[in-house]
């Protein structure tokens, strides 16, 4: 039975030697492999060598790949619809982000869950990546994932205060401030639940609605309760209280400083040998290695 010579270059997950050299950041090996056209084939796992390099913070390896193969793989998608920009945002590879953006990466490309690179960075709490994608690339803040979450929802839901404040600094529309996800939660519900006082202050000062109810019938104030039973008790107590003057959000003496792009520390590339691959899980204590499906 005839076999494709390319098959001999693929392991059991359809990775080539080029994938592995990029994954490990072995630039000398990459240089040798890239001299042979056989290794530049795009066949095999759709999680490309460029994804592999960026996922682990190897921006030098990523640059060699782009120089040798051209920019045709810059917006290539893996099995879950993620581009190399998604991989760089996940790893908070600042140098990698800058590299792929310079080479024409599509800033608002979304994966199969509807998430852009900005949404990935916001969900992971990578404020350096969020700052670059917002201020330099002007990422779209109105995009919704499959659960109707915006990037602001994701930052608030994971209690990533810095990311939420960076995003809020670019939002001027009350409609976006009061956007609800599939659970009818506004960013204010999520920020209050996670105790993000500075974010709550910023949301209120931008017109966040305090009486909107989520799918459980809870206002943002009741979302602060640790569970539904406590929220129900609070609702009963509050219903018997006399109205009191509304507090001016600007008078809140929250301790966190106002965040602007200028106040952020300078972005430096992450070390190429110290990044943990968050996409890949360990099995029985041993590293699994490359996983093109990205189980995260």
C-alpha positions in Angstrom: 0.0 0.0 0.0 1.4 3.4 -1.1 2.0 5.9 1.6 2.4 9.7 1.5 6.1 10.6 2.3 4.7 13.5 4.3 3.1 10.9 6.7 6.5 9.9 7.9 7.0 13.4 9.2 3.9 13.4 11.3 3.6 12.1 14.9 0.4 10.6 16.3 -1.1 14.1 16.8 -0.2 15.1 13.2 2.7 17.3 14.2 5.8 17.8 12.1 9.3 18.4 13.4 8.7 22.1 12.5 5.8 22.2 15.0 8.1 20.8 17.8 11.0 23.1 17.0 8.6 26.1 17.2 6.9 24.8 20.3 10.3 24.5 22.1 11.7 27.7 20.7 14.7 26.0 19.1 15.5 28.7 16.6 18.7 27.0 15.2 16.6 23.8 14.5 14.0 25.9 12.8 16.5 27.6 10.6 17.8 24.2 9.4 14.3 22.7 8.9 13.1 25.8 7.0 15.8 25.2 4.4 13.9 22.1 3.3 10.6 22.8 1.5 9.3 19.4 2.8 9.0 20.8 6.3 7.1 23.9 5.2 4.0 22.0 4.2 0.9 23.1 6.0 -0.5 19.6 6.1 -1.0 18.0 9.5 -2.4 19.6 12.6 -4.1 22.9 11.9 -2.5 24.2 15.1 0.4 25.6 13.1 4.0 26.0 14.1 3.3 29.8 14.4 0.6 29.0 17.0 3.1 26.7 18.8 5.7 29.4 19.0 3.4 32.2 20.2 1.6 30.0 22.7 4.9 29.5 24.6 6.3 33.0 24.2 8.9 32.2 21.6 8.5 35.4 19.6 12.0 34.9 18.0 10.9 31.6 16.6 7.7 33.1 15.4 9.6 35.8 13.6 11.8 33.3 11.8 8.7 31.4 10.7 7.1 34.5 9.3 10.3 35.5 7.5 10.7 32.1 5.9 7.2 31.1 5.1 5.6 34.5 4.5 2.5 36.0 6.2 0.0 33.5 4.7 -0.3 31.7 8.0 -0.8 34.9 10.0 -4.6 34.4 10.3 -4.6 30.6 10.0 -7.2 29.0 12.4 -6.8 25.8 14.4 -9.5 23.2 15.0 -11.3 25.5 17.4 -11.1 28.6 15.2 -8.2 30.3 17.0 -5.6 32.4 15.2 -2.0 32.9 16.2 -3.2 36.2 17.7 -5.4 34.3 20.1 -2.4 32.1 21.1 -0.2 35.2 21.8 -3.0 36.8 23.8 -3.5 33.7 25.9 0.1 33.5 26.7 0.4 37.3 27.2 3.4 37.2 24.8 3.7 40.9 24.4 6.5 40.7 21.8 4.5 38.1 19.9 1.4 40.2 19.9 3.3 43.1 18.5 4.9 40.9 15.9 1.7 39.4 14.5 -0.1 42.7 14.5 2.7 44.2 12.5 2.3 41.4 10.0 -1.4 42.0 9.5 -3.1 39.8 12.1 -6.9 40.3 12.0 -7.6 42.0 15.3 -11.2 41.1 15.6 -11.1 37.5 14.4 -13.2 35.3 16.7 -12.9 31.6 17.5 -15.7 29.1 17.5 -16.9 30.3 20.9 -17.2 33.9 19.5 -14.1 35.2 21.4 -11.6 37.6 20.0 -8.0 37.9 21.2 -9.0 40.8 23.4 -11.7 38.6 25.1 -9.2 35.8 25.6 -6.8 38.3 27.3 -9.5 39.8 29.4 -10.7 36.4 30.6 -7.2 35.4 31.6 -6.4 38.7 33.3 -3.5 39.6 31.0 -3.5 43.4 31.4 -0.4 43.9 29.2 -2.1 42.2 26.3 -5.4 44.0 26.9 -3.6 47.3 26.8 -1.9 46.6 23.5 -5.0 45.2 21.9 -7.1 48.2 23.1 -4.7 51.1 22.6 -2.6 50.1 19.6 -4.9 47.8 17.7 -8.2 49.4 18.6 -10.0 46.1 19.2 -13.8 46.0 19.0 -15.4 46.1 22.5 -18.9 45.3 21.2 -18.2 41.7 20.2 -20.1 39.0 22.0 -19.1 35.4 22.7 -21.5 32.4 22.6 -22.9 33.4 26.0 -23.3 37.0 25.0 -20.4 38.2 27.2 -18.4 41.2 26.2 -14.7 41.6 27.0 -15.9 43.7 30.0 -18.2 40.9 31.2 -15.3 38.4 31.1 -12.9 40.7 33.0 -15.4 41.4 35.7 -16.5 37.7 36.0 -13.0 36.6 36.8 -12.3 39.6 39.1 -9.6 41.0 36.9 -9.7 44.6 38.1 -6.9 46.1 36.0 -8.3 44.6 32.8 -11.8 45.8 33.6 -10.5 49.4 34.2 -8.5 49.4 31.0 -11.6 48.4 29.1 -13.8 50.9 30.9 -11.4 53.6 29.9 -12.3 53.0 26.3 -16.1 52.7 26.7 -18.3 55.8 26.4 -21.6 54.2 25.6 -24.2 53.5 28.3 -25.6 50.7 26.0 -22.3 48.8 26.3 -22.0 49.5 30.0 -25.5 48.0 30.6 -25.2 45.1 28.1 -26.5 41.9 29.5 -25.2 38.4 28.8 -27.3 35.2 28.4 -27.8 35.1 32.2 -29.1 38.7 32.0 -26.1 39.9 34.0 -24.6 43.3 33.4 -20.9 44.0 34.1 -22.1 45.7 37.3 -23.6 42.4 38.6 -20.3 40.6 38.0 -18.1 43.4 39.4 -20.3 43.7 42.6 -20.3 39.9 43.1 -16.5 39.9 43.0 -16.0 42.9 45.3 -14.4 45.1 42.7 -15.2 48.4 44.4 -13.2 50.6 42.0 -14.8 48.9 38.9 -18.3 49.3 40.5 -17.5 53.0 41.1 -16.4 53.4 37.4 -19.5 51.6 36.1 -21.9 53.7 38.2 -20.2 56.9 37.1 -20.8 55.9 33.5 -24.5 55.2 33.9 -24.7 51.6 35.0 -28.3 50.7 35.9 -28.7 49.7 39.6 -32.2 48.2 39.4 -31.6 45.8 36.5 -32.3 42.2 37.4 -30.5 39.1 36.2 -32.2 35.7 35.4 -32.4 35.0 39.2 -34.2 38.3 39.8 -31.2 39.8 41.5 -30.2 43.4 41.2 -26.4 44.3 41.3 -26.7 45.0 45.0 -28.2 41.5 45.7 -25.5 40.0 43.4 -23.1 40.8 46.2 -24.7 38.0 48.3 -22.6 34.8 48.6 -25.6 32.6 47.5 -29.2 32.8 46.4 -30.6 32.2 49.9 -28.7 35.2 51.4 -29.7 37.3 48.4 -33.4 36.5 49.0 -33.0 37.4 52.7 -31.4 40.7 51.8 -34.2 41.4 49.3 -36.8 40.9 52.1 -34.9 43.2 54.5 -34.4 45.9 51.9 -38.0 45.8 50.9 -39.0 46.9 54.5 -36.5 49.8 54.6 -37.3 53.4 54.0 -35.8 55.0 50.9 -32.6 56.8 51.5 -30.8 59.4 49.4 -28.8 58.0 46.5 -25.1 58.2 47.0 -23.0 60.1 44.5 -20.7 57.5 42.9 -18.0 60.1 42.6 -17.8 60.4 46.3 -16.7 56.8 46.8 -13.3 56.8 48.5 -12.0 53.7 46.8 -8.3 53.1 47.3 -7.3 51.9 43.8 -5.8 54.5 41.5 -7.3 55.6 38.2 -5.8 53.4 35.5 -4.7 54.9 32.2 -2.5 53.5 29.4 0.2 56.0 30.5 0.2 54.6 34.1 0.9 51.1 33.0 4.4 49.8 33.4 6.3 49.3 30.1 5.6 46.1 28.3 8.5 43.7 28.1 8.6 40.4 26.2 8.1 37.4 28.5 11.1 35.0 28.9 11.1 32.3 26.3 12.0 29.6 28.7 9.8 30.3 31.6 6.2 30.1 30.2 3.8 27.4 31.2 1.7 26.2 28.4 -1.8 26.7 29.8 -3.5 25.1 26.8 -2.0 21.7 27.7 -2.9 19.7 30.7 -0.7 17.3 32.6 -1.8 13.7 32.7 -0.8 11.6 35.8 1.8 14.2 36.6 3.6 13.9 33.2 3.6 16.6 30.5 1.3 15.7 27.7 3.1 17.9 25.2 1.5 19.7 22.2 -2.3 19.6 22.0 -3.7 21.1 18.9 -7.2 21.1 20.2 -6.2 23.4 23.1 -8.2 21.8 25.9 -8.5 25.1 27.7 
